[in-house]
Amino acid sequence: MYAMNLLVQCPVCEEEQEHEVLKENGSLLVRCTECGHVHRTERPSRPAVIEVKAVVSRETESRVCSIELLSDEECSEGDLLVAECGDEVMGVEVTGIEAGEKRPMRARADEISTLWTRLIDEVVVRASVHDGRKTIPVYARADGEDEFSVGEVVDFNGIRFRITQIKMREGQVLRKEGWKTVARKIKRMYGVRL
């Protein structure tokens, strides 16, 4: 059964308009929501579900998995998708798209040969903590959606510190107290040991 509304060509309006589906059999009986004209139209073809090869990276390891997309669906860098690796299912962020010899920022699913992704369910958050004399590198695992904010006090493996800056993966730096972001977008945090 189709959704109650569909976008099709109206013979009266002479352009694509939203239509209400009145009856389904071999073809569809539809009414234009713009002019009210009732007419028959062919049932639109449904896009196929395809499996796209996905390379999923987690820190220094990578594995080949797959992501199901509709053939006409557009995929872009930064999209959050679900990858299947055997029986395992995991949330990933698209970091690169390979379409034949090209590396576009976005492409239709049926043009994509490989999606390059990184795991976002759990990420390693890196921090450089200054204790007055030296800077200590510290790491902690966090859920990709965990929030961190400038000015917040956190504890990474027994080292308590106040976050003074957050450097984002895209390059910008959050410096203002209260500004926050999620763990999967953080490249490195900077802080002062307490």
C-alpha positions in Angstrom: 0.0 0.0 0.0 1.3 3.5 -0.9 1.4 6.5 1.3 -1.8 8.5 1.2 -0.1 11.2 -0.9 2.1 10.9 -4.0 4.0 13.4 -6.3 2.9 12.8 -9.9 2.2 14.8 -13.2 -1.2 16.4 -13.2 -2.8 16.6 -16.7 -4.7 19.8 -15.8 -2.0 21.7 -13.9 0.6 20.4 -16.4 3.2 19.9 -13.7 4.1 17.6 -10.9 1.7 18.1 -8.0 0.9 16.3 -4.8 -1.9 13.8 -5.3 -4.1 11.9 -2.9 -4.3 8.2 -3.7 -8.0 7.2 -3.9 -7.8 3.6 -5.1 -5.2 1.0 -5.9 -5.4 -1.8 -8.4 -3.2 -2.3 -11.6 -2.8 1.5 -11.7 -3.6 4.2 -9.2 -6.7 6.5 -9.1 -5.5 9.8 -7.7 -6.9 13.3 -7.0 -4.7 16.4 -7.4 -4.5 18.3 -4.2 -4.0 21.6 -6.1 -6.9 21.5 -8.7 -9.0 18.5 -7.5 -8.7 16.7 -10.9 -9.2 12.9 -10.6 -7.2 10.7 -13.0 -5.4 7.4 -13.3 -1.6 7.1 -13.2 0.9 4.3 -13.3 2.2 3.0 -10.0 5.7 4.5 -9.5 8.5 2.0 -9.4 10.0 1.4 -6.0 13.7 1.9 -5.7 15.7 -1.2 -5.0 17.4 -1.9 -1.7 21.1 -2.3 -2.4 24.1 -3.2 -0.3 27.0 -0.8 -0.5 30.5 -1.9 0.6 31.6 0.1 3.7 35.0 0.2 5.2 34.5 0.8 8.9 37.4 2.3 10.9 37.8 2.1 14.6 41.0 3.9 15.7 43.8 1.9 14.0 41.6 -1.1 12.8 39.4 -1.3 9.7 37.0 -3.9 8.5 34.9 -4.4 5.4 31.1 -4.3 6.2 28.0 -3.3 4.2 25.3 -0.6 4.5 21.8 -1.0 3.0 20.6 2.0 1.0 17.8 2.6 -1.5 19.2 2.7 -5.0 18.1 6.3 -5.6 19.1 7.6 -2.1 21.7 10.3 -1.9 24.6 9.8 0.5 26.9 12.6 1.8 30.0 12.9 3.9 29.0 13.3 7.5 25.8 11.2 7.2 25.2 8.9 10.1 24.3 5.4 9.0 24.1 1.8 10.3 26.7 -0.7 9.1 26.3 -4.5 9.2 29.5 -6.5 9.9 28.3 -10.1 9.9 25.9 -10.4 12.8 27.1 -7.1 14.3 25.3 -3.8 13.7 27.0 -0.5 14.4 26.5 3.3 14.0 29.0 4.9 11.6 29.7 8.3 10.2 30.6 8.6 6.4 34.1 10.1 6.1 34.6 9.5 2.4 32.8 8.3 -0.7 34.3 6.4 -3.6 32.3 6.4 -6.9 34.4 4.7 -9.5 37.6 6.8 -9.9 36.0 9.8 -8.2 35.9 10.9 -4.6 32.8 13.1 -4.4 31.3 14.8 -1.3 27.9 13.2 -2.1 26.6 10.6 -4.6 23.5 8.4 -5.3 23.7 5.0 -3.7 23.7 3.2 -7.1 26.9 5.2 -8.1 28.9 4.4 -4.9 31.5 1.7 -5.0 32.7 2.1 -1.4 31.8 4.2 1.6 34.6 5.1 4.0 33.3 5.4 7.5 34.3 5.5 11.2 32.6 3.9 14.1 30.7 6.4 16.3 29.0 4.2 18.9 32.2 4.4 21.0 35.1 6.7 20.3 38.4 7.4 22.0 38.4 11.0 23.3 42.0 12.5 23.6 42.9 15.3 25.9 46.1 17.2 26.7 46.0 18.2 30.4 48.4 20.8 31.8 49.3 20.4 35.5 51.4 23.6 35.9 54.7 22.1 34.9 54.0 19.7 32.0 51.3 18.5 29.7 50.0 15.0 30.2 48.2 13.2 27.3 45.1 11.3 28.6 42.5 9.1 26.8 39.1 7.8 27.6 36.5 5.8 25.7 33.1 7.5 25.4 29.8 7.0 23.6 29.9 8.9 20.3 26.9 11.0 21.4 28.3 11.8 24.9 28.5 15.6 25.3 31.5 17.6 26.5 31.5 21.3 27.2 34.1 24.0 27.8 34.4 24.6 31.5 33.2 21.1 32.5 35.2 19.1 35.0 35.8 15.5 33.8 37.8 12.5 35.1 39.8 10.5 32.5 41.3 7.4 34.2 41.8 9.1 37.5 43.0 12.5 36.2 40.5 15.2 37.0 40.6 18.3 34.8 38.6 21.3 33.7 38.1 21.5 29.9 39.5 24.8 28.6 39.2 24.2 24.8 37.8 21.6 22.4 39.4 21.2 19.0 36.8 19.8 16.5 37.6 17.3 13.7 36.5 20.0 11.1 39.2 22.4 12.5 37.3 24.9 14.6 38.1 25.4 18.3 35.5 25.9 21.0 36.9 28.3 23.6 33.8 29.9 25.2 32.6 28.6 28.5 29.4 26.4 28.0 30.0 25.7 24.4 29.6 22.0 23.8 29.8 19.2 21.3 29.5 15.4 21.1 32.5 13.0 21.5 32.4 11.8 17.9 33.2 15.3 16.6 36.1 16.0 18.9 39.7 15.8 17.7 41.3 16.8 21.0 40.3 18.5 24.3 42.7 20.7 26.3 42.4 21.2 30.0 43.9 22.2 33.4 44.5 19.5 36.0 42.6 20.0 39.3 
